[in-house]
């Protein structure tokens, strides 16, 4: 889904958080309602200014942001794990644990 027309980020609205087009409803607000157990229909009933496409755009936006965060974390982690031995050679260690919290630097 192309969410660029449905999700807006404006510095003066909700501290620059991503919002559903034309509203002050943030993407995280919608995600919290859904995560809290509300159905799409319940969200739409409580907030008639929203549409199903708005909700799906928020989910698509959050998924894309998560992908970006994951790859950014991986790149940062790889840079952190580069350790030189003083000879100019660097060795990259990769984390193979199933949880990234197990791979944090000590």
C-alpha positions in Angstrom: 0.0 0.0 0.0 1.2 3.5 -0.8 0.7 5.4 2.4 2.5 8.7 1.4 -0.8 10.5 0.7 -2.5 9.3 3.9 0.3 9.7 6.5 1.6 13.2 7.1 4.4 14.5 9.2 4.2 18.2 10.1 6.4 19.8 12.7 3.6 21.8 14.3 1.1 19.0 14.6 1.5 16.4 17.5 5.2 17.3 17.8 6.0 16.1 14.3 4.7 12.5 14.9 3.3 10.7 11.8 -0.5 11.5 11.6 -3.4 10.2 9.6 -4.1 12.7 6.8 -6.1 15.8 7.9 -6.3 14.7 11.5 -4.4 15.0 14.7 -4.6 11.2 15.1 -1.1 9.7 15.2 -0.2 6.4 13.7 0.9 5.3 17.1 -2.6 6.2 18.5 -4.2 3.8 15.9 -1.6 1.1 16.6 -2.2 1.3 20.3 -6.0 1.0 19.9 -5.5 -2.1 17.7 -2.8 -3.6 20.0 -5.2 -3.0 22.9 -7.8 -5.3 21.3 -10.0 -2.9 19.4 -11.1 -4.1 16.0 -10.9 -2.0 12.9 -14.7 -1.6 13.0 -14.5 -0.4 16.6 -11.8 2.1 15.8 -13.8 3.4 12.8 -16.9 3.7 14.9 -15.1 5.7 17.6 -13.3 7.8 15.1 -15.6 8.4 12.1 -13.1 10.7 10.4 -10.9 7.6 9.7 -11.3 5.1 6.9 -10.1 1.5 6.6 -7.5 2.8 4.1 -6.2 5.2 6.8 -5.8 2.3 9.3 -4.0 0.1 6.7 -1.8 3.1 5.7 -0.8 3.4 9.4 0.0 -0.3 9.5 2.0 -0.1 6.3 3.9 3.0 7.6 4.7 1.2 10.8 5.9 -1.9 9.0 8.2 0.2 6.7 9.6 2.1 9.7 10.3 -1.2 11.5 12.2 -2.5 8.4 14.2 0.6 8.3 15.0 0.4 12.0 16.0 -3.3 11.7 18.5 -2.6 8.9 19.8 0.5 10.6 20.3 -1.6 13.8 22.1 -4.3 11.8 24.4 -1.9 10.2 25.2 -0.2 13.5 25.7 -3.5 15.2 28.1 -4.7 12.6 30.1 -1.5 12.9 30.2 -1.9 16.7 31.4 -5.5 16.4 34.3 -4.7 14.1 37.3 -5.1 16.3 40.9 -4.6 15.0 43.9 -6.4 16.4 46.2 -3.5 15.8 47.5 -5.0 12.6 45.1 -3.1 10.4 42.9 -6.1 9.9 39.4 -6.0 11.2 37.3 -9.0 11.9 33.5 -8.8 11.8 31.5 -10.8 14.3 27.8 -11.4 13.7 25.2 -12.1 16.3 23.5 -15.5 15.8 21.2 -15.4 18.9 17.5 -15.6 18.3 16.9 -12.4 20.3 18.8 -9.2 19.6 18.8 -8.4 23.4 21.2 -11.4 23.7 23.6 -9.7 21.2 24.0 -6.3 22.8 27.6 -5.3 23.5 28.9 -6.0 27.0 
